[in-house]
Amino acid sequence: MPCYDGRENRDDEERKERLDAATRAACDAGAVLARGGSWSDLRADTLEWMTAHAKLDAERIARDRGAAHREQVRRDALAKLSTEERHALGLRD
């Protein structure tokens, strides 16, 4: 899963708090996996973090897919135009 936290929009203190929460969640998950545990063995704060992270990741993936779709529609539309039409519209070739 290509994870991303949107970290460029955060101040240093908030970034540190979010990094600490992610580190704790990863540490807890690693410890549970190491002993052969399951989801139900994770701490409540880890499950909360993972649920919130999965939601943010799904939203980002949906946005990315929407942007990719819009770009494909744009390319398809441009492909239908002649060079002269693109030039008349001020579009690049």
TAWO-V874209 format. One record per pair of residues at least 12 apart in sequence whose ideal C-beta (glycine too) atoms are under 8 Angstrom apart, sorted by the first residue. I is the first residue (numbers start at 1). GAP is how many residues later the second one is. D is the distance in Angstrom with one decimal. If there is no record, write none. Layout:
# TAWO-V874209
i = [I I]
gap = [GAP GAP]
d = [D D]
This chain:
# TAWO-V874209
i = [1 2 2 3 3 4 4 5 5 5 5 6 6 21 21 22 22 24 24 24 25 25 25 25 25 28 28 28 29 29 29 78]
gap = [56 55 59 50 54 53 56 13 17 48 51 50 54 24 28 27 31 21 22 25 20 21 24 25 28 14 15 18 13 17 21 13]
d = [6.2 7.9 7.8 7.1 5.9 7.1 5.8 6.5 7.5 7.9 7.5 7.4 7.8 7.8 5.6 7.0 7.7 7.1 7.2 7.7 7.5 4.6 4.3 6.2 7.9 6.0 5.3 4.3 6.5 6.2 7.6 6.7]
